[in-house]
Amino acid sequence: AQLYFYDRFWDAVSVENTWIDIAKRSKENGYQSGMAKGMEKGMEKGLEKGMEKGRAEGRAEGRAEGLKEVAEKMKRLGIPAEQIAQSTGISLEEIGKM
């Protein structure tokens, strides 16, 4: 009877250790899976923000270039620098350099 209970005890310990190992592996797999998903979402958000910022900067540069072109054309037409500055928002100093 003692040998029977001794064997049953170690069987129970073995089963318990198996469940602990399974739980640890599941936790590790879940952690790795969660990290991968989190990194993916973070990269997507970062890329999205970067693209938005790039578009905004591109638009701003495009507007500035467009205003300079208009100012140069106005200057060639003989329009006074003060009027060009007032119309485009470009400084008189920059208009003088054109």
N, C-alpha and C positions, 0 to 999 in steps of 0.2 A: 504494500500500500504506500509506503514511504517513497519507494522508487517511482511509482506511478505519479504521485504528486510532485516529485522532484522533476520528472520529465515534463509534466504539464506546466510547471512553473517556467522552465526554460523554453518551452514552446511559446508560452505567452510572452516572455521577454523577447524572443525572436520575432514574433508577430509585431510587437510594439516597436521594435527597432526598424522593422520593415516599413511600418506606417510613418515613423519619424523621417526615414530616408525619403520616402515618397513625398511627404509634406515639404521637406527641404528642397527637393528637386523642383517641385511645383512652384514653390516660392521663388526660386532662382529663375525658372523659366518665365514666370509671370513678371518678375522684375525686369528681365532682359527684354521681354516683349513690350512691356510698358515703356521702357527707356527708348526702344527703337521707334515706337509710335510717337512718343513725345519729341524725339529728335526730328522725326520726319515732319511733324506739324510745325515745330519751331523753325525748321529750314524753310518750309513753305511760307510761313508768316514773314520771316526775314527777307526772303526773296521778293515777296509781294511788296513789302515796305520799301525795299531797295528800288524796285521798279517804279513805284509811285514817286519816290524822291527823284529818281533819274528823269522821269517824264516831266515833273514840275521844273527841274533845273533846265531841261531841254526847252521847255516852253518859254521860260524866262530869258534864256539866251537867244532864242529865236525872236522874241519880241524886241530885245535890245538891238539885235542885228537889223531887224526891220526898221526900227526907228532911226538907226544910223544911216541906212540907205535912203530913207525919206529925207533926212536932214541934209545929206550930201546932194541929193537932187534939188532940194529947195535952195541950197547955197549956190549951185550952178545956175539956177534960174534967177539969181540975184536978189533973193528975198533977204531982208536984213537979219543978222544973227539973233537979235533980240526976239524977233517974231518966231524964228526957228526954235529957239530955246523955249519960248512960251508954248509953242505947239507940240513939241516933242518931249520936253522935260529934260533934254540934254543940256549940260552946262555950257555957258558961253566959251569957257576955256576949251572944251572938247570940240566945239563947233569951229573955233579958231584953228585948231590943229588939222581940221579936215581939208 
